[in-house]
Amino acid sequence: MSQYIVLSKIKIQNANSIAGFTWGFPAITQFLGFTHALSRKISSQYNGEYDTEFSGCMVVANQVDNKVYQPRAYGDFEFLQSRNPPVLEKNKNYSPSPPIIEEGKLNTTVSLVIELSQSLDLTTDEVKKLEQKINSLCHVMRIAGGSVIDIGAIKLFSATTEADKTKQLARIKRLCMPGFVLLDRSEYLAEHTTNLAKVTSDQLQPFQA
């Protein structure tokens, strides 16, 4: 039996928008970190009541609003920056002034589909209780450094047969749409690296007079 917990339409405020060399959306590792932290809280706070772990996470981006501005017409967009620590009114004339630490922030709405490593055998009332516990924990946690403002719905889905899995997938899609799914494309990097190695080896052929 397969089970998934769907956190639909999570509104997050001031999440990290810079991920390594890219910017515009949090890194997938930040969502995996949230999934791992939520799994540990469920395990520790409820004394082994739920004998499972959250082993995977799919991210659906429903809405993204980066905090940027355009300093001049047809110019590049830049992040809104702040001085850290902030300048207090009584210290505004002091020197030196606090530095501006570059950071990128965004407000976003995402949906998370979390896989359970081991299926739970729960009654309808126990499922509702688990969903309520997850909802309470999520509102006091951070996702990608941002604060959770609201969660549209939290649902636990179970499926045993292929027909059930098809219905399960359709229900999950309805909860997560409309949105864009982050997919693993690491094979593109491996292919690109291989092509670069071939080009380099061709350029290093020994010169023959």
N, C-alpha and C positions, 0 to 999 in steps of 0.2 A: 504494500500500500504506500502511496506517495502522499505527502502532506506539504502544503505551502501556507505561509501566513502572508497576507497581502496588506500592506499599509498604503492605503489609497489617498492620493492628493495631500501629501504632507507639505504644509506651508512653512518654509524655513526663511529666517531673516538673518542677514549679515553672514552668510556662509562664505567660505574661502573660494575665490574665483581664479587663483593662480595655482597651477599644478605643474611644477617643473618648468619645462620650456614652453608650455602652452598656457593660455588663459581663456576664460569664458565659462568654465564649469569646473566643479571640484573633481579631484582625482578619484578614481574608483576605489582606491585603497582607503579613502576616508569613509566611504559607505560601508566597506567591509569591516573597518574598525568599529563603526557604530553597531553593526550586526553582531560582532564578537562581544562587545560590551553589553548589549542587550541580552545576549545568551547567558553571560556570566551573572547578570543581575537576576534573571529568571531562576537560574540554578541556585544562587546563594540565598536569595531573600525568601524563597518558598521551600527550603529544606528538602530538596530532591523530589518535590511533588511532581515535577515534570521531568521525566528521565529521557531527555533528548538534548540536542545541541542545534543551534542555527548554523548550518554548514555552508550556505551559499546565499548570494544576494544578486538579484537582477534589478537594474536601475532604469526607470522610465522617466525622462525629463518632460514634464507637462508644460512648464512655463519657466522662462529664464529672464531675469531683469538685472543686468549688470549695472553697477553704480558707476557710470562713466559720464564724461562731458566732452564736447567738441570745442577746443579752444579757438578755432578759426574755421571759417567756411572751407569745406573740402579737405579739412585736416584730419589727422588720425584721432580716434577717440582715446581719451586717457582716463585712468581711474581717478575718482575723487579721493584725495588724500587728507590726512589729518595729522596734527602734531601729537606725538606720544612721548611723555605724558601730555595731556591737554594743557593749554595755557590758561591759568586762572586769572581772573580780573586783577587781583592784587599783585600778580607777578608779571603782568604783561610788558612792563618797561624794563624788566631785568635782562641782563645779558650774561651768557649766551641764551638764546631762545631754544626751546626743546626742538630736537630734530624731527624731520618728517621721515617716518619709516614707511617705505613703499609697501603697500598692501592692496590687494584687490578683493572687493566684496560684492556680493550679489544677493538679491532676494529671488527665491526660486520655489517652485512647486514640483515635487517629485513623487513618484510612486515606487515602492520597494516590494519585490516579491522574494520572500525569504524561505529557503528550503530547510526542512527539518531532517536531521540525520536519522532519527528513529521515529516512527509513527506513534502517535499518542492515541490510546483507546479512551475516548472521553464521551460523556453524555452531552446532550444538547445544553443543559445548564452549565456543565463544566466547561464547554467550549466558550460560552458567553462570559464566564468568569475569567478564563484565560485572556480573552480579547480585551476585557476591561483592565486586567492587570497590565497588559502590554501598553495599553493606551495611557495609563497612569505613569508608567515608567518613561515612556517616550517624551512626555511633556516636561520632564525634569532633566532630560539628556540633551546633548548637543549632537548635531549631525553636520559633519564637515565644518566644524567650528561655529555653526549658526544655531540660533535658538528656534525651537519648534513652536510655532504660533498656533497651528490648528492641524487636525488630521481628519480627512473626510470620512474614512471608514477603516475598520480593521476586521478582517475576515480570515477564518481558518478553513481551508479547503482540503478535502480528503478524496482520494480516488483509488479504487482497487482494480477495476477492469479497464480495458481500452476505451469502452464507451464512456465510462465515468471520467477518464482522463480527457477525452474530447470535450465533454461538458464542462469539466473543470477549467480547461484552457479558455473556453469561450467566456466563462464568468470572470476569469482573471483579466482577460482583455477588456471586458466592459468596465471593470473597475479602474483600469489604468489608462484607458483612452480618454482624449487624444494625447499623443505624446510620441517621443522619440526614444528608442531603446539603444543603450550603449552596447555595442558588440565587440568581441575580441577580434582584432585584426592583426595579431602578432605575426601571422604567416606572411603578411605583406612586408614586414620588416626583415624577416628571414630571407625572403626572395630578393629584396633590395640589396641586402648585404652580400648575398651570393653573386648578384650581378656586378656589384662594385669590385668584388674579389676577382672576377673574370677580367674586368676591364684593367685592373691594376696588373694582373699577371701578363696580359697582352702587351702592356706598355713597358714591362720590364724584360722583354725578350732580348737576348744578347745580340749585340751589333755584329754583323758579319761583313767584312770588307769584300 
